[in-house]
Amino acid sequence: MKKVLVACGAGIATSTVVCSKVEQLIKDNNVDAEIIQCKIAEVASKQDGADLIVSTTILPTTYKIPAIIATGYITGINTKALDQKILDHLK
Amino acid sequence: MKLANYFKSDLIFSNINVEDRDSYFDLVSDKAESLGFVKDEFKEKVKLREVTFPTGIQLETYGIAIPHTDAEYVNNEFIAVATFKEPVEFNSMEDSSQKVNVKLAFMLGLNQPHSQLEALQQLMQLIQDKDKVEELISAKSSEELEKILNK
């Protein structure tokens, strides 16, 4: 099973919305993945064992695993492309 | 809980005249603190967080900001709404080197991580609704602004 970290600055607002989008996305596409919501500051310590970072905020550092900026889910702009990008990483 | 439950009449500000982002943070945080919604550290924390993790969102034709900070500084949940007489400069959430000119800001006072999904989804829908946003920005008074928000 794949593991996705969904992060925002405080782990409280935008990541909540993005978490539900990603949950729906993986459900609709029958992807076997677990989603963990966290603060971006926690990502560095949680990246081991995870496959992908989906963030709504700027990345303060570089990570060992791929990271996708997902502000499109907040603005509603280009969400289809974003969906595909996330799915591609979880294939 | 629905989005409308988070709006408080005393925390709706129409057409405020602020010099910059920090003056806006001062004005709204001071009011929220005086009403007991936030702890005294809230103001500095929300400013600091905006520097590290900006919350400006550039939509197609307008800019929005959703400043917020950690749950521990919020006593009672609220969403404070402000429109600006002159656009206030924020940095972009996805790229802090990009500026966003903001006419409408929602300060989120949330203290229950992961639990306000419904309200947050409604808020994200609201900021994407160009007609509604234009209506909010052109409201002449906080009463009118509140009426449009609760419509």
Boltz contact constraints between the chains, C-beta under 6 A:
constraints:
  - contact:
      token1: [A, 9]
      token2: [B, 53]
      max_distance: 6.0
  - contact:
      token1: [A, 10]
      token2: [B, 70]
      max_distance: 6.0
  - contact:
      token1: [A, 12]
      token2: [B, 71]
      max_distance: 6.0
  - contact:
      token1: [A, 12]
      token2: [B, 110]
      max_distance: 6.0
  - contact:
      token1: [A, 12]
      token2: [B, 113]
      max_distance: 6.0
  - contact:
      token1: [A, 13]
      token2: [B, 68]
      max_distance: 6.0
  - contact:
      token1: [A, 13]
      token2: [B, 108]
      max_distance: 6.0
  - contact:
      token1: [A, 16]
      token2: [B, 114]
      max_distance: 6.0
  - contact:
      token1: [A, 16]
      token2: [B, 117]
      max_distance: 6.0
  - contact:
      token1: [A, 16]
      token2: [B, 120]
      max_distance: 6.0
  - contact:
      token1: [A, 17]
      token2: [B, 120]
      max_distance: 6.0
  - contact:
      token1: [A, 17]
      token2: [B, 121]
      max_distance: 6.0
  - contact:
      token1: [A, 17]
      token2: [B, 124]
      max_distance: 6.0
  - contact:
      token1: [A, 20]
      token2: [B, 117]
      max_distance: 6.0
  - contact:
      token1: [A, 57]
      token2: [B, 53]
      max_distance: 6.0
  - contact:
      token1: [A, 57]
      token2: [B, 93]
      max_distance: 6.0
  - contact:
      token1: [A, 58]
      token2: [B, 96]
      max_distance: 6.0
  - contact:
      token1: [A, 69]
      token2: [B, 94]
      max_distance: 6.0
  - contact:
      token1: [A, 71]
      token2: [B, 93]
      max_distance: 6.0
  - contact:
      token1: [A, 71]
      token2: [B, 94]
      max_distance: 6.0
  - contact:
      token1: [A, 74]
      token2: [B, 57]
      max_distance: 6.0
  - contact:
      token1: [A, 74]
      token2: [B, 124]
      max_distance: 6.0
  - contact:
      token1: [A, 75]
      token2: [B, 57]
      max_distance: 6.0
  - contact:
      token1: [A, 75]
      token2: [B, 59]
      max_distance: 6.0
  - contact:
      token1: [A, 76]
      token2: [B, 128]
      max_distance: 6.0
